[in-house]
Amino acid sequence: MAYPSEAPSSAQGGPAGRRVFFRRRKSCPLTGTSAPKIDYKDVKLLTRFISERGKMLPSRITSVSCKKQRELSRAIKRARNLALLAFVVQ
């Protein structure tokens, strides 16, 4: 509900002099023709999506699509079970 005393520019995100923050749409780094294939044996690729504490990074940070995030988590779990990746970083 807009009040009559409000300026029309305040409804768009701020006073007339300020610019509205524009967030660029992220694209998935694992989709496309030249994208790397997700494989549990590719430890170098998997470590890009693991934090320094050994946790999997969420897709909102890495900008990976939902489908590729599921493949990625499955590959990371397989690599951990085969002792290619550590479960916990000391």
C-alpha positions in Angstrom: 0.0 0.0 0.0 1.5 3.3 -1.1 1.0 6.4 0.9 0.2 9.7 -0.8 3.3 11.4 0.6 5.7 8.9 -0.9 7.6 9.8 -4.1 7.3 7.4 -7.0 11.0 6.8 -7.0 11.0 5.4 -3.4 8.8 2.5 -4.6 11.5 1.5 -7.0 14.2 1.0 -4.4 15.4 4.3 -3.2 15.6 8.1 -3.6 15.7 9.6 -7.0 19.5 10.1 -6.9 20.5 6.5 -6.1 20.9 3.7 -8.6 19.2 0.4 -8.0 21.6 -2.6 -7.4 21.5 -4.9 -10.4 22.6 -8.5 -9.8 24.0 -10.2 -12.9 22.6 -13.6 -13.6 25.2 -16.3 -13.0 25.7 -19.1 -15.5 26.5 -22.7 -14.6 30.3 -23.4 -15.1 29.5 -27.1 -15.7 27.1 -26.8 -18.6 27.9 -26.1 -22.2 30.0 -27.6 -24.9 33.5 -26.9 -23.4 32.5 -27.6 -19.8 34.4 -30.3 -17.9 32.6 -33.6 -17.3 31.9 -34.4 -13.7 33.7 -37.6 -12.7 34.5 -38.9 -9.2 38.1 -39.6 -10.3 38.7 -35.9 -11.2 39.8 -34.7 -7.8 41.1 -31.4 -9.1 37.7 -30.4 -10.4 35.9 -31.7 -7.2 38.1 -29.7 -4.9 36.9 -26.4 -6.6 33.5 -27.1 -5.1 34.6 -28.0 -1.6 35.3 -25.4 1.1 38.6 -25.2 3.0 37.0 -27.1 5.9 36.0 -30.0 3.6 32.3 -29.2 3.2 30.5 -29.1 -0.2 29.7 -25.5 -1.2 26.1 -24.7 -2.0 24.9 -24.0 -5.5 24.0 -20.4 -4.7 27.6 -19.7 -4.1 29.2 -21.8 -6.9 26.3 -20.9 -9.4 26.0 -24.5 -10.4 22.6 -25.6 -11.7 20.4 -28.0 -9.7 21.0 -31.0 -12.0 24.8 -30.5 -12.0 24.8 -29.9 -8.2 23.2 -33.4 -7.7 25.8 -35.0 -10.0 28.6 -33.1 -8.2 27.5 -34.1 -4.7 27.2 -37.7 -5.9 30.7 -37.6 -7.3 32.2 -36.0 -4.2 30.6 -38.6 -2.0 31.9 -41.4 -4.2 35.4 -39.9 -4.1 35.3 -39.7 -0.3 34.2 -43.3 0.0 37.1 -44.4 -2.2 39.6 -42.3 -0.2 40.3 -40.0 -3.1 39.0 -37.0 -1.1 39.2 -36.5 2.7 36.0 -36.3 4.7 37.4 -33.7 7.0 40.3 -31.3 6.6 42.6 -30.9 9.6 
